[in-house]
Amino acid sequence: VIEPQAGQVWFPDSAHKTATALRDFNRGENLPVMIFANWRGFSGGTRDMYQEVLKFGAQIVEALVDYKHPVFVYIPPGGELRG
């Protein structure tokens, strides 16, 4: 069953994919990262808490801290970075 998910919000699956991609880029690509940010934060629903959204969100932060190359964050006009 595929459930719709709100845009601009990290859910457990997307947060895990983001953290994994950052770790993989750091390990093998040797390139800077350009992030086009327009996020409202992490999903805070009960189901998402049980699926460890906060753990995966922390892994994103850890991957960014450990990144050995430049990390650029662009917030587009009218964009938001919250949460």
Stockholm file with secondary structure:
# STOCKHOLM 1.0

chainA/1-83         VIEPQAGQVWFPDSAHKTATALRDFNRGENLPVMIFANWRGFSGGTRDMYQEVLKFGAQIVEALVDYKHPVFVYIPPGGELRG
#=GR chainA/1-83 SS CCCCCCTTEECHHHHHHHHHHHHHIIIIICCCEEEECCBCEECCCHHHHHTTHHHHHHHHHHHHHHCCSCEEEECCTTCCBCC
#=GC SS_cons        CCCCCCTTEECHHHHHHHHHHHHHIIIIICCCEEEECCBCEECCCHHHHHTTHHHHHHHHHHHHHHCCSCEEEECCTTCCBCC
//
